[in-house]
Amino acid sequence: MSADEDRRVKQLEAGNREAARMWRAWRTIHQMVQDRGYTLAEEEVNMSLREFKDKHCSNDGHVSKANMKFSAHPSDDMMRKYSTPPTLREPNPPAPDIGPIWCEFLEADNVGIKHLRTFAQYLSANNFHTGILITSVNITPSALKIIPAVANETRIETFNEQDLLVNITHHELVPKHVLLSKEEKSALLERYRLKDTQLPRIQMTDPVARYMGLRRGQVVKIIRKSETAGRYASYRLCV
Amino acid sequence: MASSQMPKSILKKKTAYPATASSQAKADRDRETAVYHANILKTRKETELDVLLSTETLLDYPTSSQPADNPSVEDATTLKALLKPFQPSDYDALIIERNIENRCGFALCPKPNRKDTSGQKFRFIGQSGRAENFKIVHTAELEKWCSEACARRALYIRVQLSESPAWEREAVESRVKIDLLDEPKSVEMTVAEDLQRLNLNDNAFQHNQQGRADLAMERGDQGFTARNGLVDVKILERNVQRQPEAPSSNEGELSGQFSNMHLALEGHTPSFDTRNKIGHDGDDEMMDWKM
């Protein structure tokens, strides 16, 4: 085998490995978006590695992240979950604070203020309510400060490719988390005569909370297996 | 018989709790405290946003293509103004952000930063043959700048920045002026600067300002938190009514003073009730808090 051919084989192998990595991240992000309640076609979510390679890899096996992006719209179920129930004082509550989502893989060695600023501008220009940016490197701390600065226009979430290689919610030690709607939350608080601050808490930076895109004040129902009771449900308030 | 007399209750008398008047006062005080802390947080948030926006502006500097050793006057003045609320860590973040944009870390330099193509992690740098002149430096450290001169210029600014965050700086500290290693060298600027310097010495207003700043420093003025603090501190001059009197040089008094001068704290000699103390000393270890 000549040195030239050897190099080509090695390159192809590295490309394959990279493609497999990206495919796994791609699959997880789709599952995440679907689990949150956005509508996605099944074939998009369950894309096989071969299909992924056909779509996003160039001839030499290199993954091009430039067209690894997609959008999704919230389903009716999700709209209902995020809606505010009408009360006596406010018979016409505001529309649910949810809208189309945009996911994008970013190909850059360093992610700085400029990248996030362009991303935020793209989101607000195209009326995306939420944006998910997936990077291969850590974002600089000053760039992360952009997120709260543009929070009233658009909601930005960032993930690292490395964290998306496996879907953590499929792990057997991670119990099932179910988001409660506002109506369900008030029913829960009334049932147990609690204030919401008296519930146990979950942090917004918790991996599962990040996966579900929890917001401050939302309550999740956590359903665990229990040896004595079969199933055990607990509730946590996102802080 | 005392049958007509009501038996005295042994229970504690009920006090009206919460007392309406005092609870109102308490609510007011609580509100004041909450507003005070909210204000601190607000200023802090505003300052942080300010720093972020300044960083974004300085990313695209300089606006003209003048070299770093002779920057344009406007750029230099805006840079000085924008860098005021920065801490050294914010300044480091600015350098990193500029490098991501392939610019030299010094905000007034139009050149791109140096790129090391060899892929080495560390580099030797040094001028002459002596061993102590040589240093091993991380390549990333070298790639921050376009040249050594720019590194000097950028770090010259960094050491002038205050370590304390802008929202809790003292009044004096926040008026610190930042100098550049290479100030703009255009003719009008030098003249203008000379004029300004001339003004500085003559102007009574400037002098007054300086005096006020010194006074604030002497009083231990604590910046925003103290100026708008919860405790209302008023400084009053002590009004001495009696006639001034020269210190006496009585022999006996003086010798008495000498004997316990080593005990004096800023002129005051504390006196303990020594007799009492000795009497109790050996008695009871458990009672030693009783003086």
Interface residues (C-beta under 8 A of the other chain):
Chain A: N110 V111 G112 I113 K114 R117 T140 P141 S142 A143 K145 I146 A149
Chain B: E48 L49 L52 T55 E56 L59 D90 A93 L94 I96 E97 N99 I100 E101
